[in-house]
Amino acid sequence: MAICSADLTLGVFPSAFKRATVVTLSKPGRDPRSYKGWRPISLLSVFGKGIERMVARRMTAAALRAGLLPPEVAGAHSNSLCLGPSSVTYKLCSVLLDQGWPESTSLLAADFCTARSFSFRWARSTFRTDSGLPQGSPWSPILFALFTLPLVRPSQGAAFAYMDDHAQHTWSRDPFQLVYHASLRVAELCEKAQGLGLRIDPRKTDALYIPLRGKGVTKTRTETSKIHVTGGGQDVVPSHSIKWLVVTLDSRLSPKAQVL
């Protein structure tokens, strides 16, 4: 408890707890010859994780009381499933300061991300990194959620986030207006992500077009191939179905509320 209080006061995370041993777990159904077929997990100091857990609980409780975490954000507190975040940059400190966090807490978060080192269990070499959050850290989920809050607050429409998985919802009665507004939203998302030092992978971007149905709706002969969204340097043509997290959505769904 005394070490945790000193860390919060000084804004410094002990360097001894910044070292990690990385083990890789194979992903089911993925090519083991590709790096995408493996999930790295950081094995951290038990004492360091204890400090992280105490700070994470304080920050999560404070964020919930202040209304910083909207209901569209999941995976950042104990009532949600947590996925380890992928990356964070030196801009984390300024983002936290802009949100009203104390300077010592913001500095502690920035120091937590810098001068880290890790080694693979099967290798003898040690690597150093000055960016990123260790996957498996109790503090990482809330830090990543706070860091990426600008991405789930679009100027129009709605957005949802589950750690590093992001979804946007755009609607319109006119298909071409829908394409226009959806493309603007994607451009806005990419611009905000770039400002945070994050990258939107266009290869992992999917689109789903659900046409209006029901009484009073004029049927359109617009081909689905023409309802494409421009963003991230490429055109994304809607698929017949997409999978977001563990839910599969297809174009036959009604815009009305669904029971999953």
Secondary structure, 3 states (H helix, E strand, C coil): CHHHHHHHHHCCCCHHHCEEEEEEEECCCCCCCCHHHEEEEEECCHHHHHHHHHHHHHHHHHHHHHCCCCCCEECCCCCCCCCCCCCCCCCHHHHHHHCCCCHHHHHHHHHHHCCEEEEECCCCCCEEECCCCCCCCCCHHHHHHHHCHHHHCCCCCEEEEECCEEEEECCCCCHHHHHHHHHHHHHHHHHHHHHCCCCCCHHHCCCECCCCCCCCCCCCCCCHHHCCEEECCEEECCECEEEECCEEEECCCCCCCCCC
